[in-house]
Amino acid sequence: MTTSTTTADSNPASTGQDGSEPNADTPATPNASEASESPAERSDDLAGKNGNAEAARYRRQLRDTEAERDALTAKVEAYQRAEVERLAGELAMPGDLFTLGGLTVSDLLDENGEVDPETVAAEVAELLESRPGLSANARIPAGPMYRNFGQGATTNNGRGGGASHSWHDALRR
């Protein structure tokens, strides 16, 4: 076997500007294609050389992915809540199922994560049984808002004030 060896003095073009010899990690002269590399490609090159930079890049990707996941989760929960409120149409205010019923959206989901109409109907029926005034068709009592216990003058409608007493009559006298 024959091997050829060259020295730094024998090939002056192979030395760098500072007199050091190039190695496999650093190119001898920058090419035009290397100068046009994007920052992402440069960070990939740095990531290969520096484990901390690669770990930092993965942490940034993880934070971005977690933020996107949280935003999508909130959006799905909002859609599920809207569906539950649509199914709770028997209530005058469907949001009362959550505020007064003490339920969360996850309480009304089936094992697949979908809104369970039977569970919603059962919870609405239970809430209306305990609080019938929450119904969309609740009976509002007719008549005076407050009962008259005999104080003051009364009229036919029970609200007080005589039929013959009016401002017109008072100013006429």
Buried (B, 14 or more C-beta within 10 A) or exposed (E): EEEEEEEEEEEEEEBEEEEEEEEEEEEEEEEEEEEEEEEEEEBBEEBEEEEEBBEEBEEEEEEEEEEEEEEEEEEEEEEBBEBBBEBBEBBEEBEBBBEBBEBEBEBBBEEEEEBBEEBBEEBBEEBBEEBEEBBEEEEEEEEEEEEEEEEEEEEEEEEEEEEEEEEEEEEEE
